[in-house]
Amino acid sequence: MNREQLNKKQREYRIKTKNSSTNKYEKTMNGFLMRKYRNMQSRVCGIQKLKAHLYKGLPLLDRKLFYDWAKSDDIFLNLFNDWKNSGYVRKICPTVDRMDSSKGYELDNMEWIIHSENSRRGSLSQRR
């Protein structure tokens, strides 16, 4: 089976199961961090078109460095556990905030906050 056939088979399976395996994995710490990193990567590479002008071309830290940073950060660990214990309420999902939005995803420019706070900060910065 070639790569294209395999991808088609995987897509069909995900449609049939409504991504249940993926959704389950993304609620584990490793799965969650994998999705966060991929989202950051797609922003800076210009794959995500929405608000591309805010992200495209900005620096992105190495994947392993991101995972190590997150897993050793007490704030992330507490936020992740709170999110998990809430039954995965989106408002309190941990998210990476770039403290200076003109800079990329670099250790000295990132902090963990909850989703609702990041949304609030984003709407405030758009008013300026």
Contacts in CASP RR format, 6 or more apart in sequence:
PFRMAT RR
TARGET T0000
AUTHOR 0000-0000-0000
METHOD contacts of the structure
MODEL  1
MNREQLNKKQREYRIKTKNSSTNKYEKTMNGFLMRKYRNMQSRVCGIQKL
KAHLYKGLPLLDRKLFYDWAKSDDIFLNLFNDWKNSGYVRKICPTVDRMD
SSKGYELDNMEWIIHSENSRRGSLSQRR
1 9 0 8 1.000
14 21 0 8 1.000
14 22 0 8 1.000
25 31 0 8 1.000
26 32 0 8 1.000
26 34 0 8 1.000
26 35 0 8 1.000
27 84 0 8 1.000
27 88 0 8 1.000
29 71 0 8 1.000
29 80 0 8 1.000
30 67 0 8 1.000
32 80 0 8 1.000
32 94 0 8 1.000
33 66 0 8 1.000
33 67 0 8 1.000
33 70 0 8 1.000
33 71 0 8 1.000
36 66 0 8 1.000
36 70 0 8 1.000
36 95 0 8 1.000
36 96 0 8 1.000
37 63 0 8 1.000
37 66 0 8 1.000
37 67 0 8 1.000
39 48 0 8 1.000
40 60 0 8 1.000
40 66 0 8 1.000
40 96 0 8 1.000
40 105 0 8 1.000
41 47 0 8 1.000
41 60 0 8 1.000
42 48 0 8 1.000
43 51 0 8 1.000
43 52 0 8 1.000
43 54 0 8 1.000
43 55 0 8 1.000
43 56 0 8 1.000
44 55 0 8 1.000
44 56 0 8 1.000
44 57 0 8 1.000
44 58 0 8 1.000
44 59 0 8 1.000
44 60 0 8 1.000
44 104 0 8 1.000
44 105 0 8 1.000
45 56 0 8 1.000
45 57 0 8 1.000
46 52 0 8 1.000
46 55 0 8 1.000
46 56 0 8 1.000
46 57 0 8 1.000
48 55 0 8 1.000
54 101 0 8 1.000
55 104 0 8 1.000
58 103 0 8 1.000
58 104 0 8 1.000
58 105 0 8 1.000
59 103 0 8 1.000
59 104 0 8 1.000
59 105 0 8 1.000
59 106 0 8 1.000
60 104 0 8 1.000
60 105 0 8 1.000
61 69 0 8 1.000
61 105 0 8 1.000
61 106 0 8 1.000
61 107 0 8 1.000
65 107 0 8 1.000
66 105 0 8 1.000
69 107 0 8 1.000
69 110 0 8 1.000
70 76 0 8 1.000
70 112 0 8 1.000
71 77 0 8 1.000
73 112 0 8 1.000
75 111 0 8 1.000
75 112 0 8 1.000
76 94 0 8 1.000
76 112 0 8 1.000
79 92 0 8 1.000
79 94 0 8 1.000
79 112 0 8 1.000
79 113 0 8 1.000
79 114 0 8 1.000
80 94 0 8 1.000
82 92 0 8 1.000
83 89 0 8 1.000
83 92 0 8 1.000
83 93 0 8 1.000
83 94 0 8 1.000
83 114 0 8 1.000
86 92 0 8 1.000
90 115 0 8 1.000
91 114 0 8 1.000
91 115 0 8 1.000
91 116 0 8 1.000
92 114 0 8 1.000
92 115 0 8 1.000
92 116 0 8 1.000
93 114 0 8 1.000
93 115 0 8 1.000
94 112 0 8 1.000
94 113 0 8 1.000
94 114 0 8 1.000
94 115 0 8 1.000
95 112 0 8 1.000
95 113 0 8 1.000
95 114 0 8 1.000
95 115 0 8 1.000
95 118 0 8 1.000
96 105 0 8 1.000
96 110 0 8 1.000
96 111 0 8 1.000
96 112 0 8 1.000
97 110 0 8 1.000
97 111 0 8 1.000
97 112 0 8 1.000
97 113 0 8 1.000
97 117 0 8 1.000
97 118 0 8 1.000
97 121 0 8 1.000
98 104 0 8 1.000
98 105 0 8 1.000
98 109 0 8 1.000
98 110 0 8 1.000
99 109 0 8 1.000
99 110 0 8 1.000
99 111 0 8 1.000
100 109 0 8 1.000
101 125 0 8 1.000
103 109 0 8 1.000
113 121 0 8 1.000
END
